[in-house]
Amino acid sequence: MYLFATQDGTPHSTSGFNSAWKRLKNRVGLSDIHFHDIRAKALTDAKRIAGSDYAQVLGNHASLETTEIYIKTREVNTVRPLF
């Protein structure tokens, strides 16, 4: 079983995956997005929900500093509107 497979269940080739990713970006109107951004988002969410140590383990990073590279520029504080 493959995470990213063709319709018949076989794995995508590199060029096939890149073509599918490009079509998806065009369909949703996001040109400045990279597949690796999904990993950064997952680590950012993991840190927010379960802490830095969990995000580090999830990212399989030897050091917390490496994990912080992924999440430091993507953290957003959510606030409640005043009214």
C-alpha positions in Angstrom: 0.0 0.0 0.0 1.3 3.5 -0.9 0.4 6.8 0.6 0.4 8.5 -2.8 -0.8 6.0 -5.5 -2.2 6.1 -8.9 -5.8 5.0 -9.5 -4.8 1.4 -10.0 -2.9 1.4 -6.7 0.7 1.5 -8.0 3.1 4.2 -6.7 3.5 7.4 -8.6 6.7 8.0 -10.4 8.5 11.2 -9.4 7.4 13.0 -12.5 3.8 11.7 -12.1 3.7 13.0 -8.5 5.1 16.3 -9.5 2.5 16.7 -12.3 -0.3 15.8 -9.9 1.0 18.3 -7.3 1.3 21.0 -9.9 -2.3 20.4 -11.1 -3.5 20.5 -7.5 -1.7 23.8 -6.8 -3.2 25.3 -10.0 -6.7 24.0 -9.1 -6.7 25.7 -5.7 -4.9 28.8 -6.9 -1.8 28.5 -4.7 1.4 28.9 -6.6 3.8 29.5 -3.7 3.3 26.3 -1.8 5.6 23.3 -1.6 4.8 19.7 -0.6 7.3 20.1 2.3 5.1 22.8 3.8 2.7 20.0 4.8 5.3 18.6 7.1 6.0 22.0 8.7 2.2 22.5 9.3 2.0 19.1 10.9 4.9 19.8 13.2 3.5 23.2 14.1 0.1 21.7 15.0 1.8 18.9 17.0 3.8 21.5 19.0 0.6 23.5 19.7 -1.4 20.4 20.8 1.2 18.3 22.6 4.4 20.4 23.0 7.8 20.7 21.5 9.1 17.3 22.6 6.2 15.5 20.8 6.8 17.6 17.6 10.5 16.7 17.7 9.7 13.0 17.9 7.1 13.2 15.2 9.6 15.0 12.9 12.2 12.4 13.8 14.7 15.2 14.6 17.8 14.5 16.7 17.7 18.0 18.1 14.9 20.4 19.2 16.6 23.2 17.3 15.9 21.4 14.0 12.3 21.1 14.9 12.1 24.8 15.8 13.4 25.7 12.3 10.2 24.1 10.9 7.8 25.7 13.3 9.1 29.1 14.3 7.9 31.0 11.2 4.6 29.2 11.0 3.2 29.7 14.5 0.2 31.9 14.7 -1.6 32.9 17.8 -5.3 32.7 17.6 -7.3 35.4 19.3 -10.9 35.8 20.2 -12.7 38.9 18.7 -13.6 41.6 21.1 -17.2 41.7 19.9 
